[in-house]
Amino acid sequence: MIRINKELLNYVNHLYQLGTEGNIIEQTFEPTEQIIKSGQNVFSVYVIKSGMAKCYLTEDTGNDFIQEFFAEGEIFGEIEAIREDISFCTIEASSPLVLYKIPLAYFNELLLKNNVFNHLILKALANKINYKAIRHSYNQSHPVESKLLRLKANFPDFNKLLPKQEIANYLGITVRSLNRTLNDLKAKGLIS
């Protein structure tokens, strides 16, 4: 649910400390500020230094579907940079956020000239594909109750960290369905 990538964060922090002639800068965002907007061009790639962001798609019904939550070391904007395409999703700060901002030209230069960076980006992309495949497969084949129990097992404090609307958007259900299922699980003594 809340993804991290310490290995990438450590390496980008190392590059930042080397003084990359201003090619990697720190940038801060407050909760609800949008870093990347769906349907717009992306001019930089971002790695989270601290805080949390959500990646979501607004459906044609007007409902948001949260793809994933990003925390320390997670990267976003790289898919758009590699594909040279507009953003499919919106990335929004869920908490105070500190990012490493890497302009597209420098990101592409690192991919071509820095084998360690290139390997870390390939690994990050492979992890995203793996995570999404498992998550979406599970969500398609299990009831809401199972999804919530799995969420609780992996992130015991999920209901303290996130508003109910975001949990519902992450699971692809309504808040009403979420509340009903939470009440059922409490009655069964499966969650507190």
N, C-alpha and C positions, 0 to 999 in steps of 0.2 A: 504494500500500500504506500508507505512512505519510503521512497527509494533513496539510497545513498551510494556514493562512489568515492571512498577515501583515497584510493590509488590515483585516480585522475586528479582529485583535489590537491593531493600532495605534489604531483608533478606540475600542475598549473601554478601552484603557489611557488614552487621552485623557479619556474620561468619568470614569474612576476618579481621575485626577489633578485633575480639576475639583472633586472632593469632592462626591459625589452624595448627601450627607446620609446616608451609611451604606447606600445602596441597592445599591451594588456593593462587595463585600468580597472580600479575598483569603482563600483557604482552601487548606490543604496536605493531601496524602494520601500515604501510603507505598505501596510496591508491594503488590499484591494487595488493597488496600482497595477496597471497592465504593462508588461515588459514587451511582449509580442502580441499582436492582434491578428486574429483570424482574417485571412483574405488580403493581408498586406505584405509588402516586401520586407525581408529581413536583411539587415545590414551588418549584424554582429552575431556572434555565437557567445553564449553565456555559460559559465560554470558557477554553481552556487558555493560561496565561501561559508555563509551561515544563514540560517533561517529556512523557510519552507515556501514553496510555490506550488500552485496547482495548474495542471494542463487540462483544458477542457474544450469541448466542442459544443456549440449551440446548435441544437437540432432544428429542423424546419418547423417544429411545433413550438419553438421558443424555449424549450427545456434544455438545460445544460447537462451534458454527460461528462463527468470527470474521468479522463483517461488514466491519470496517475498524479501522485503528489511527489514532488522532487525536494530533496534536502541536500545536505552537504555533499559536494562533489558531483552532483548530477549535472548533466549538460543539456542544453536545449538550444534550438536554432541550427544545430549541425545538419539535420536532415534537409532543411531548406537550403542551407549553404551548399551542401553536396549536390542536391538536385537542381540548384539554381531556380527555385520556385518560390511562390508565395506561401505564407504560413497556412496550414490547415487548421491548427488549433490556436487558442488564446492561452498565453501564460500569464498568470496573475499572482502577485505576492499574497500569501496566506498569513504571513507574519512579517515583522521587520526583516528585510532581506539585504544581504550584502553579496554582490556578484562580481566575478571577474568577467569583464567585457572584452571580447576578442574580435576586432574588425574582420570582416570576411577575407580581405586580402592577406592579412597575417595568418588567419586560420588556414587558408589554402596553402600558404608558404610553409607552415608547420607540417601540414599533411605531406607535402612533397619532400621536405628536407630533414624532418626530424622523425626518425624511425620509432623512437619511444612514444612520442605523441601520437603518431599514426596508429601504432599498435593499441594504445589506450582508447583511441576513438573507435577503432574496429571492435574492440572488446565491449565498449559501452553500447554500441549499436546492436551487437549480438545479444547482449543482456536485455536490452529493451525488447527485442523481438521475442526472445525466450519468455520473458516476464508476461508480455501481452498475450502471447499464444496460450500460456497456461491459465492466466487469469480469465480470458474470454471463454475458453473452453469450459472451465469450471463454472463460470457464471451462467452459461447456456444450459448446463446439464444438472444443476443443483437448485433446490428451492431457496428462498430468501433466508429461511432459518439456518440452513447449512452455511450460506455465505456469511451471515453475521457471526456464527460460531467460529468459522475459519478466520475472520477478521479479528475477532477477540483473541484467538489463540496466537496470531502473529503480532498483534498490536493491542495488548491488554488495555491500554488507556485511550483507545481510539475515540470513544464517546466523550472523553474529557478534552481531547485535543481539537476535535472538529465539531462544527455545528451540525445538527441533524440534517439540514438541507444538503450539506456537502456529502454526508455519509450516504444519503439517499441518491444523490446525483452520481456518486461513485459506484453504487450498486445498480444503478439504472432502474430505480423504483421510486414511488411517491413517498413523501414524508408520512402520509397516513399508513401506508403499508409497512414502513419502517417502524412506526410507533406500535402498531398492532403486533408485529413480530417481536419487538423488544419486550412488550408486555407478556406475550406468550412465553418467551424464554425466561423472564423473571418468575412467572408463575410456576414454571417447571424447575426453578432453582438452578438454571444453567448459566445465568449471568446475574450480576447484582445491580 
